[in-house]
Amino acid sequence: MIPRISLGLITVFLIFSCLNISRAQDSFSNIDSRNFTDLAEQHAGASRRLDQVINDSDLVFYDDPLTFNQSCSDLAIEDFEDTNVEPDSDLACAGPFSSTTNNDCYSEGSLVEGFSLTASGNESSGLIVIAPPLFTLLDVAVGPDELTENTRITFNPTETGAGLFIVTPQSSGVLTVEVYGPDDALLGSSDLNMEENNTGTFLGATAAEGISKIVLNNKGQSIGELLYELQFGDCGLSLGSPETIVPTLSEWGLIVMAGILGLASFLYLRNRKSTTA
């Protein structure tokens, strides 16, 4: 009787484990081996990209918003649309841009909390807001007024994920996106070959140790980079703590199955021993 019951239980748990393994392969945690053909058909260029990562950082870059949002689903989004600037016009204002900004570009509370946008010169360097369809832009875009100044986005508190769309409506060139962690440590960078465009290039990043700042570094080129959407928040990573390995459902299935096998073997041997006696 016991061997038959054990065989039935073993069969059930083997099926359970196989089903869980199949589901795990379709989860984002196995993105390294995932086939993105279907996603690519829905959104051109769907992919995950690792660029220059410093000192074995856990930083990961994404060049597609669909892929990024599969990893980070609970994000604050700032589209910069709630501006005082009239359509088809632009306006320069002193920085920074944040939820406390109150000037001709943005009224206090019109921008979401948690970030601050500045130009590389200093905190009060000029920023510009451009409202479409000026410069053939499709969305409200913001950035440094001076074309050679870099864009700096600071997060408070530190976030585990951030993404943004970048446009260069006036020129082209190589733009280096630098991602910093706690204590202003450079986690890594990604070089973007920017063409003159008004549709936007996306770059996202995640890091369990936290992202404190993103810098769009044009290295003195007159690229005139602007951003028109900023996403940031918690990406389900353990901020600032060592990675904890949690068994997947399939692993739990194997653990339970091993326990059942051990218990069945013990009962079988005990029953056989008592019968022999």
N, C-alpha and C positions, 0 to 999 in steps of 0.2 A: 504493500500500500504506500509506504513512504517514498520509495523510488519513483512511483507513478506520479505522486503529487509533486515531487521535486522536479520531475521532467516537465510537467505542465507549467509550473512556476518559472522554470528556466526558459521555456519557450516564450511565455508571455513577456518576460523581461528582456529577452533578446529582441523581440519585435519592438518593444517600447524603446530600447536603446537605439535601434536602427532608425526608428522614426525621428527621435530627437537628434541624432547625428545628421539626418537629412535636413531637418529644420535649421540646425546650427550653421550648415553650409550656406543657407539662404539668408543668414543674419549678417549684420554689418560687422560683427566682431571678426568675421573671416574675409574681410574685404581684400586682403592680399591675394587670395586665390579666386576671387569672384569674377565671373564673366560679365562685363558691362555692355555687351552688344545691344541688349534691349534698351538700356538707358541711353546709349549713344544714339539710337534711332530717335529717341524722344528729345534729346538735347545734344546738339553737336559738341564733340569734344569732352564728353563725360569721362573723367578720369581722376585718379588720385596721384599726386605728384610729390616726391621728396626731392628737395633741392639741397642747398648748402646748410646742413645741420651741424651745429657746433657742439663739441665735447659730448657726443653721444646723447644729446638732448632728445626728449620725447616729442619734439616739435614735428608736426605733420602739416604739409601744405596741400591745398586743394585748388584746382583751377576751374571747378564747375560748381555752381550754386546748388544744383540738385544733389550731387554727391555730398557736398558739405552739409546740407540740411538733413540728410539721412543720419548724420552723426550728431548734429546739433539741432534739436527740435524746439528748444525752449529759449528763444533769443529775443532780446529787445531789438527793435528795428527803427532806425532814424533815416527817413527819406528826405529830410531838409525841406519838405514842401510847405510847411507852415511858416512861411517867410513874409516879411513886410515888403519885399521887392516885387514890383509890378511885373507881369508877364512881358516877355521880349525886351528885357532890360537887365542891367547889372548894377551892382552897388558894392563899393569897398567899405569895410568897417574894421575897427580895431578888434584884435583878438582878445581873449580866446572866444570860441563858440562853445557854449555849454548850456545846461539847463538854467543857469543863473544869468545868462547874457540878456541884456536889456538895452538895445540900441536900434538904429534904423533898419538893421538887417533882420534881427530876431527879437521878439518880446520875451520877457522872463517867463519861463515855463513852456515855451513853444518847442524846445528841444528836450528829448528824453534825458533822464538822469543817468549818470554812470560813465560819461566820457567827456573829454575836453579836446577840442581841435585847435591847434596853433600852427603858425608858420615857424620856420627854423630860426628866424632872426631873434625873436624874443617873444614873451607872452603877449605883448601888445602889438606885434607886427601885423600889418594889414592882411585881412582875408577878404575874399570876394565871393559874392553870391551871384550866380548867373541863372536867370529864369528863361526857360524855353519860350519860343523857338530861337532865341538869340544864339549865334554861333552854331546854328542847326542842332542844338541840343534837344533831346527828347524829354529830359527830366531836369529838375533844379539841381545844379551842381555847385559845390563849394571847394575852396582851396586857397593857397597863398595868392595874394595879388601880384607879387613879384614872381616872374616866371622861373627864376633861378633858385628861389627858396624852396626848401623841402617842406613836406606836410608831416606834422606830428600828431598822432592820436594817442591820448593817454587814458587808461581805464582806471577808475576808482569806484569800487574795489577791483582788484585783479580778477580777470576772467579766464576761463579755460578755453574759450573759443571766440574767434572774431573773423568776420568776412566783410569785404567791401568791393564795390564796383568803381573802377578807375577809368576816366576818360581823358583824352588828350586832343581836344578839338582843333588846336592850332599848330601842332608840330608832332614829330615822332622822335624816338630815341629809346635808349635802354634805361629802364627805371628799376632800381633795386629796392625791394620791399624788405625792410629789416624788422624782425620780431624780437622784442626784449621781454625778459622775465623779471622776477623779483630782484631787487638791488641793481636794476639797470643792466643785468647781464644779457649779452647778445645770445639769443637761442639759435638763430639761424637767419638766412636771407634767401630771397628768390629773385632772380633777374627776369624782368618782363620786357619783351621787345614790343614797345608801344608804337602803333601806327596812328597817324592822324585819323581820329574816329570820334563819333558822337554816340556810339551804342554801348561802350563800356567793356572793360576786361575785368573778370572776377578773380579775386584771390582770397582764399580762406586759410585759416591756420588754427590748429588745436595744440594744446600743451598742458599736461597734467600739472606741471609745476607752476602754471599760471602765466598769463600774458599781461604785462603791465603797460606796454607801449608798442605802437607800430609806427615806423617812420618810412615815408615814401621818399627815397633818396635819389634825386636826379643828378647828383655829382656835378653840379654847376652848369648843367645843360639847360637851355631855355625850353624845357618840355611843356611847362604850364599844366602840370597834372591837377586834375580835379576829381572829387569823388561825389557820387550821387546817391549812394545807399550804404549805410553802415549797419552791420548786424553784430551783436556781441552778447555773451552770456555764458551759462553753464552748459557744458557739453557732456555731462555725466561722467566726468573724470574726477579722480581724487586729488583735489587741489592741494599741492604742497605736501603730500604724504606719500610714502612708498607705495608702490603698486601692490594691491592685494589680489592674489590669485583665487578666484571663486570658481568652484567646479561648475561646469555647464550641466544642463539637464541630462545630456547623454552620459556624462561622467558620473552623475548621481545614480543613473540607472545601472551602470557597471558596478558601482560601490554596493548598491543594494543587492544586486544579483550575486556578487561575491559573498555577501553576508548570508543570503538564502542558501547558497551552495554549502557554505561552512556549517550552517545549522542543520541542513538536511543530512549531511555526511555524519555529523555527530549523533543525530537521532537514529540514523540507520545502523551505525556501529553499535550504539547502545542496545538497540532492539535485537540485533544479531547476537550480541554477547549474552543478553538475558535468555534468548531462545536456546543458545548452545548450552547454557548452564542448566 
